[in-house]
Amino acid sequence: MSMERLFFSLGAISAFLGVVAGAFGSHGLRGRLSSDMLTVFEIGVRYQMYHALAMLAVGWAYTRWPGSLVVASGWLFVLGTILFSGSLYLLSLTGVRWLGAITPLGGLAFLGGWACLIVVGLRG
């Protein structure tokens, strides 16, 4: 599978799962979680959706500027989604507070992905 198709597909899968998670949070968790934990869950959904769109953009960017930085940005967005959103989902559902320590690592992965795309865009 080509890189552009891979990241486009990963972005579409992540967006699909983000919609599922958002619906689950809105309909299945309201009343079961405290408002604080529901907010934490919703932040996970929001960042998953933002970075699902970013993965779609990576798929497009690879068609214009193929290279290792574009690929790195895509994998950093995947990793960031798993660490950032995944840790927030688990934290909100389990209440295990140490999971919050993982979240910033996902944020750093997101930043790294965006930094890679900045360099790609400036090099053109």
Z-matrix of the N, CA and C atoms (Angstrom, degrees):
N
C 1 1.455
C 2 1.526 1 108.27
N 3 1.315 2 116.07 1 137.57
C 4 1.462 3 120.52 2 -179.99
C 5 1.531 4 110.16 3 -72.13
N 6 1.325 5 115.41 4 156.38
C 7 1.471 6 120.68 5 -179.43
C 8 1.528 7 111.70 6 -60.33
N 9 1.320 8 117.41 7 -41.50
C 10 1.466 9 118.48 8 -178.56
C 11 1.532 10 111.19 9 -64.00
N 12 1.319 11 116.37 10 -39.52
C 13 1.472 12 119.78 11 177.30
C 14 1.522 13 111.31 12 -69.55
N 15 1.324 14 116.52 13 -37.98
C 16 1.461 15 120.59 14 -179.94
C 17 1.531 16 110.62 15 -61.17
N 18 1.335 17 116.67 16 -52.18
C 19 1.463 18 118.64 17 -176.88
C 20 1.525 19 112.33 18 -72.37
N 21 1.321 20 117.01 19 -31.90
C 22 1.456 21 119.15 20 173.92
C 23 1.533 22 109.86 21 -62.69
N 24 1.334 23 115.89 22 -44.87
C 25 1.474 24 120.35 23 179.60
C 26 1.524 25 111.63 24 -66.06
N 27 1.333 26 117.58 25 -43.00
C 28 1.464 27 120.23 26 177.90
C 29 1.532 28 110.89 27 -62.20
N 30 1.323 29 116.35 28 -39.29
C 31 1.466 30 119.81 29 177.00
C 32 1.518 31 111.83 30 -64.13
N 33 1.323 32 116.64 31 -42.91
C 34 1.467 33 120.26 32 179.30
C 35 1.527 34 110.99 33 -65.85
N 36 1.335 35 117.09 34 -40.98
C 37 1.471 36 120.85 35 177.39
C 38 1.521 37 110.02 36 -63.11
N 39 1.329 38 116.51 37 -44.79
C 40 1.461 39 120.31 38 -179.37
C 41 1.530 40 111.25 39 -63.93
N 42 1.324 41 117.14 40 -39.65
C 43 1.467 42 120.37 41 177.47
C 44 1.527 43 110.54 42 -65.16
N 45 1.321 44 116.85 43 -43.46
C 46 1.463 45 121.62 44 177.20
C 47 1.529 46 110.13 45 -56.86
N 48 1.340 47 115.80 46 -49.39
C 49 1.464 48 120.30 47 -179.97
C 50 1.525 49 111.76 48 -66.14
N 51 1.334 50 116.49 49 -31.95
C 52 1.465 51 120.40 50 176.08
C 53 1.520 52 111.78 51 -64.51
N 54 1.319 53 116.72 52 -40.28
C 55 1.466 54 120.48 53 176.50
C 56 1.529 55 109.85 54 -65.05
N 57 1.345 56 116.57 55 -42.81
C 58 1.463 57 120.58 56 177.66
C 59 1.527 58 109.97 57 -60.18
N 60 1.343 59 116.66 58 -47.24
C 61 1.468 60 120.32 59 -179.59
C 62 1.525 61 111.13 60 -63.82
N 63 1.318 62 117.05 61 -40.00
C 64 1.463 63 120.25 62 178.69
C 65 1.515 64 111.82 63 -63.23
N 66 1.320 65 116.81 64 -43.34
C 67 1.467 66 120.34 65 178.19
C 68 1.524 67 110.52 66 -65.78
N 69 1.329 68 116.73 67 -41.36
C 70 1.454 69 120.87 68 177.69
C 71 1.529 70 110.64 69 -61.31
N 72 1.324 71 116.19 70 -44.49
C 73 1.458 72 119.73 71 178.80
C 74 1.515 73 112.48 72 -63.74
N 75 1.314 74 116.06 73 -42.97
C 76 1.458 75 120.83 74 -176.97
C 77 1.517 76 113.03 75 -71.43
N 78 1.330 77 116.37 76 -40.44
C 79 1.467 78 119.97 77 -173.90
C 80 1.534 79 113.75 78 -102.65
N 81 1.329 80 116.43 79 -32.60
C 82 1.453 81 119.08 80 -174.59
C 83 1.515 82 114.96 81 -96.84
N 84 1.329 83 116.46 82 -24.04
C 85 1.463 84 119.01 83 -175.31
C 86 1.523 85 114.16 84 -104.54
N 87 1.316 86 116.95 85 -19.94
C 88 1.467 87 119.75 86 179.24
C 89 1.524 88 108.59 87 -60.76
N 90 1.302 89 115.53 88 126.01
C 91 1.449 90 120.88 89 -176.83
C 92 1.520 91 113.41 90 92.89
N 93 1.323 92 116.58 91 -18.03
C 94 1.467 93 120.61 92 178.40
C 95 1.520 94 111.88 93 -99.48
N 96 1.332 95 115.55 94 -26.97
C 97 1.462 96 120.90 95 178.51
C 98 1.519 97 108.97 96 -110.87
N 99 1.319 98 116.00 97 153.44
C 100 1.461 99 119.28 98 172.75
C 101 1.522 100 108.26 99 -64.71
N 102 1.309 101 116.92 100 161.17
C 103 1.472 102 119.68 101 -179.97
C 104 1.523 103 110.63 102 -62.24
N 105 1.339 104 117.39 103 -34.08
C 106 1.468 105 120.06 104 177.84
C 107 1.529 106 111.31 105 -64.30
N 108 1.326 107 116.76 106 -45.60
C 109 1.461 108 120.42 107 -178.85
C 110 1.530 109 111.37 108 -71.17
N 111 1.323 110 117.75 109 -31.47
C 112 1.456 111 120.40 110 175.35
C 113 1.526 112 109.83 111 -66.47
N 114 1.314 113 117.09 112 -38.24
C 115 1.467 114 121.41 113 176.06
C 116 1.524 115 110.35 114 -62.96
N 117 1.324 116 117.46 115 -42.89
C 118 1.468 117 121.79 116 177.61
C 119 1.529 118 109.65 117 -59.26
N 120 1.321 119 117.67 118 -45.45
C 121 1.456 120 122.38 119 178.53
C 122 1.529 121 110.22 120 -59.92
N 123 1.324 122 116.77 121 -45.66
C 124 1.467 123 121.52 122 -178.21
C 125 1.526 124 111.91 123 -65.08
N 126 1.327 125 117.74 124 -33.51
C 127 1.468 126 120.38 125 175.52
C 128 1.529 127 109.70 126 -64.57
N 129 1.327 128 116.77 127 -40.28
C 130 1.464 129 120.07 128 175.57
C 131 1.518 130 111.90 129 -59.04
N 132 1.329 131 116.30 130 -44.16
C 133 1.468 132 121.15 131 178.90
C 134 1.537 133 109.87 132 -62.79
N 135 1.313 134 116.59 133 -46.25
C 136 1.465 135 120.77 134 -177.58
C 137 1.529 136 111.46 135 -58.58
N 138 1.337 137 116.23 136 -48.36
C 139 1.458 138 119.26 137 -178.61
C 140 1.530 139 111.73 138 -70.13
N 141 1.318 140 117.73 139 -31.32
C 142 1.457 141 119.56 140 174.63
C 143 1.523 142 109.83 141 -62.92
N 144 1.332 143 116.87 142 -43.98
C 145 1.465 144 119.64 143 -179.27
C 146 1.532 145 111.75 144 -66.55
N 147 1.338 146 116.90 145 -43.11
C 148 1.472 147 119.24 146 177.56
C 149 1.527 148 110.35 147 -55.40
N 150 1.327 149 115.51 148 -45.08
C 151 1.457 150 118.66 149 -173.28
C 152 1.524 151 112.75 150 -85.14
N 153 1.328 152 117.51 151 -15.38
C 154 1.467 153 119.74 152 167.34
C 155 1.528 154 108.64 153 -65.08
N 156 1.322 155 115.80 154 -43.54
C 157 1.472 156 119.61 155 176.88
C 158 1.524 157 110.68 156 -64.82
N 159 1.336 158 116.37 157 -36.54
C 160 1.461 159 119.65 158 177.31
C 161 1.530 160 110.81 159 -62.95
N 162 1.331 161 117.54 160 -38.29
C 163 1.469 162 120.02 161 178.03
C 164 1.524 163 111.01 162 -65.79
N 165 1.331 164 117.06 163 -36.36
C 166 1.469 165 119.58 164 174.18
C 167 1.533 166 109.40 165 -61.50
N 168 1.327 167 116.23 166 -41.96
C 169 1.468 168 120.72 167 178.74
C 170 1.526 169 111.18 168 -64.10
N 171 1.319 170 117.19 169 -36.37
C 172 1.463 171 120.72 170 177.39
C 173 1.531 172 109.31 171 -62.89
N 174 1.325 173 116.56 172 -42.94
C 175 1.459 174 119.30 173 176.61
C 176 1.515 175 111.71 174 -56.80
N 177 1.329 176 116.23 175 -43.35
C 178 1.471 177 120.09 176 177.59
C 179 1.518 178 110.78 177 -67.80
N 180 1.339 179 117.51 178 -44.76
C 181 1.472 180 121.36 179 -177.45
C 182 1.525 181 110.92 180 -59.11
N 183 1.318 182 116.00 181 -35.59
C 184 1.463 183 118.87 182 -179.40
C 185 1.530 184 111.43 183 -64.99
N 186 1.333 185 117.44 184 -28.43
C 187 1.469 186 119.29 185 177.54
C 188 1.526 187 111.28 186 -70.78
N 189 1.325 188 117.23 187 -26.67
C 190 1.477 189 122.12 188 -179.30
C 191 1.521 190 112.75 189 -92.34
N 192 1.335 191 116.18 190 -43.30
C 193 1.467 192 122.04 191 -173.00
C 194 1.526 193 110.28 192 -134.91
N 195 1.322 194 117.87 193 66.73
C 196 1.462 195 119.03 194 -177.63
C 197 1.529 196 110.85 195 -61.70
N 198 1.314 197 115.11 196 142.04
C 199 1.455 198 118.92 197 177.93
C 200 1.513 199 111.17 198 165.22
N 201 1.311 200 114.27 199 174.78
C 202 1.463 201 120.32 200 -173.46
C 203 1.521 202 113.11 201 -67.82
N 204 1.328 203 118.47 202 -30.82
C 205 1.468 204 119.41 203 179.35
C 206 1.526 205 111.70 204 -68.62
N 207 1.302 206 117.47 205 -36.72
C 208 1.467 207 120.13 206 177.33
C 209 1.530 208 109.06 207 -66.04
N 210 1.318 209 116.27 208 -44.06
C 211 1.465 210 120.51 209 178.62
C 212 1.530 211 109.90 210 -62.90
N 213 1.320 212 116.87 211 -43.62
C 214 1.469 213 120.39 212 178.83
C 215 1.522 214 110.14 213 -60.09
N 216 1.310 215 117.74 214 -41.88
C 217 1.467 216 119.71 215 -179.92
C 218 1.524 217 110.77 216 -61.60
N 219 1.319 218 117.26 217 -41.42
C 220 1.462 219 120.52 218 179.09
C 221 1.515 220 111.89 219 -62.09
N 222 1.335 221 116.81 220 -46.09
C 223 1.468 222 119.51 221 179.97
C 224 1.515 223 111.67 222 -68.16
N 225 1.336 224 117.40 223 -33.17
C 226 1.467 225 119.74 224 176.19
C 227 1.528 226 110.76 225 -66.49
N 228 1.322 227 117.70 226 -36.69
C 229 1.470 228 119.90 227 176.06
C 230 1.536 229 111.14 228 -66.93
N 231 1.327 230 117.08 229 -38.54
C 232 1.466 231 120.42 230 176.56
C 233 1.530 232 109.41 231 -63.45
N 234 1.329 233 116.59 232 -49.98
C 235 1.460 234 121.17 233 -179.98
C 236 1.526 235 110.92 234 -60.94
N 237 1.325 236 116.45 235 -43.50
C 238 1.460 237 120.53 236 179.19
C 239 1.517 238 112.17 237 -60.48
N 240 1.322 239 116.57 238 -40.58
C 241 1.461 240 120.49 239 178.71
C 242 1.521 241 110.82 240 -63.14
N 243 1.319 242 115.96 241 -44.33
C 244 1.471 243 119.89 242 -179.87
C 245 1.531 244 110.22 243 -63.57
N 246 1.323 245 116.72 244 -48.71
C 247 1.464 246 119.82 245 -175.78
C 248 1.523 247 112.68 246 -74.12
N 249 1.327 248 117.50 247 -46.90
C 250 1.461 249 121.14 248 -175.50
C 251 1.524 250 110.72 249 -73.47
N 252 1.322 251 116.10 250 -63.89
C 253 1.462 252 119.50 251 -177.10
C 254 1.519 253 111.06 252 -66.59
N 255 1.327 254 116.66 253 -42.52
C 256 1.459 255 119.81 254 -179.56
C 257 1.519 256 112.40 255 -59.72
N 258 1.333 257 117.17 256 -42.98
C 259 1.470 258 119.11 257 179.66
C 260 1.527 259 111.13 258 -67.57
N 261 1.329 260 117.31 259 -35.32
C 262 1.467 261 119.32 260 177.80
C 263 1.525 262 111.42 261 -69.54
N 264 1.323 263 116.83 262 -38.98
C 265 1.468 264 119.47 263 176.28
C 266 1.527 265 110.21 264 -60.56
N 267 1.325 266 116.24 265 -49.33
C 268 1.462 267 120.14 266 -178.77
C 269 1.521 268 112.11 267 -65.04
N 270 1.322 269 116.97 268 -41.12
C 271 1.464 270 120.68 269 178.12
C 272 1.523 271 110.94 270 -59.33
N 273 1.320 272 116.15 271 -47.56
C 274 1.464 273 119.41 272 -177.16
C 275 1.531 274 111.88 273 -67.92
N 276 1.323 275 117.51 274 -34.75
C 277 1.460 276 120.70 275 -177.11
C 278 1.527 277 113.49 276 -81.99
N 279 1.338 278 116.61 277 -29.41
C 280 1.468 279 119.61 278 -176.06
C 281 1.519 280 113.47 279 -107.13
N 282 1.324 281 117.02 280 -24.30
C 283 1.462 282 120.17 281 -175.63
C 284 1.519 283 113.31 282 77.18
N 285 1.322 284 117.62 283 5.91
C 286 1.467 285 121.64 284 179.27
C 287 1.529 286 108.09 285 -75.41
N 288 1.323 287 115.21 286 105.94
C 289 1.468 288 121.28 287 -170.26
C 290 1.527 289 114.48 288 -67.09
N 291 1.329 290 118.76 289 -31.62
C 292 1.461 291 119.24 290 -176.87
C 293 1.528 292 112.13 291 -63.73
N 294 1.333 293 117.71 292 -18.51
C 295 1.459 294 120.50 293 177.11
C 296 1.528 295 111.35 294 -61.67
N 297 1.340 296 116.08 295 -26.52
C 298 1.458 297 120.05 296 177.15
C 299 1.519 298 112.86 297 -62.34
N 300 1.333 299 117.87 298 -21.18
C 301 1.460 300 121.27 299 178.04
C 302 1.530 301 111.85 300 -72.20
N 303 1.321 302 117.28 301 -19.76
C 304 1.465 303 121.72 302 179.69
C 305 1.535 304 110.64 303 -81.08
N 306 1.315 305 116.20 304 -30.20
C 307 1.466 306 121.79 305 -174.05
C 308 1.531 307 113.19 306 -53.19
N 309 1.341 308 119.69 307 -46.40
C 310 1.469 309 119.00 308 -179.90
C 311 1.536 310 113.82 309 -61.32
N 312 1.332 311 116.86 310 -27.99
C 313 1.465 312 118.74 311 176.76
C 314 1.527 313 110.29 312 -65.05
N 315 1.324 314 115.87 313 -38.17
C 316 1.460 315 119.92 314 174.62
C 317 1.516 316 111.37 315 -64.95
N 318 1.333 317 115.92 316 -39.60
C 319 1.465 318 119.72 317 176.38
C 320 1.519 319 111.97 318 -61.42
N 321 1.331 320 116.81 319 -40.10
C 322 1.469 321 120.11 320 176.60
C 323 1.522 322 111.30 321 -64.39
N 324 1.326 323 117.02 322 -38.28
C 325 1.468 324 120.04 323 176.75
C 326 1.532 325 110.30 324 -63.13
N 327 1.342 326 116.37 325 -43.32
C 328 1.470 327 119.42 326 176.46
C 329 1.527 328 110.62 327 -58.34
N 330 1.318 329 116.70 328 -47.22
C 331 1.472 330 120.55 329 179.83
C 332 1.523 331 110.99 330 -60.57
N 333 1.335 332 116.19 331 -41.45
C 334 1.461 333 119.42 332 177.72
C 335 1.523 334 111.98 333 -61.93
N 336 1.325 335 116.64 334 -40.37
C 337 1.462 336 120.19 335 177.49
C 338 1.521 337 112.09 336 -62.46
N 339 1.328 338 115.51 337 -44.17
C 340 1.468 339 118.88 338 178.34
C 341 1.526 340 111.21 339 -66.35
N 342 1.343 341 117.26 340 -38.32
C 343 1.455 342 120.34 341 178.82
C 344 1.538 343 110.48 342 -62.46
N 345 1.316 344 116.73 343 -41.81
C 346 1.468 345 120.16 344 176.59
C 347 1.533 346 111.17 345 -59.25
N 348 1.320 347 116.67 346 -43.68
C 349 1.466 348 119.53 347 179.95
C 350 1.530 349 111.71 348 -67.93
N 351 1.318 350 117.21 349 -33.88
C 352 1.469 351 120.10 350 175.66
C 353 1.522 352 109.59 351 -59.89
N 354 1.335 353 116.87 352 -48.77
C 355 1.456 354 121.19 353 -179.95
C 356 1.532 355 110.68 354 -61.24
N 357 1.322 356 116.92 355 -43.81
C 358 1.465 357 121.28 356 179.00
C 359 1.518 358 109.87 357 -59.52
N 360 1.346 359 116.37 358 -46.31
C 361 1.457 360 120.07 359 -179.12
C 362 1.520 361 112.91 360 -64.07
N 363 1.313 362 116.63 361 -38.29
C 364 1.467 363 119.74 362 -178.86
C 365 1.527 364 112.08 363 -73.65
N 366 1.314 365 116.22 364 -32.00
C 367 1.470 366 120.07 365 177.61
C 368 1.518 367 111.30 366 -76.50
N 369 1.379 368 114.90 367 -34.70
C 370 1.456 369 122.03 368 178.84
C 371 1.470 370 112.24 369 47.01
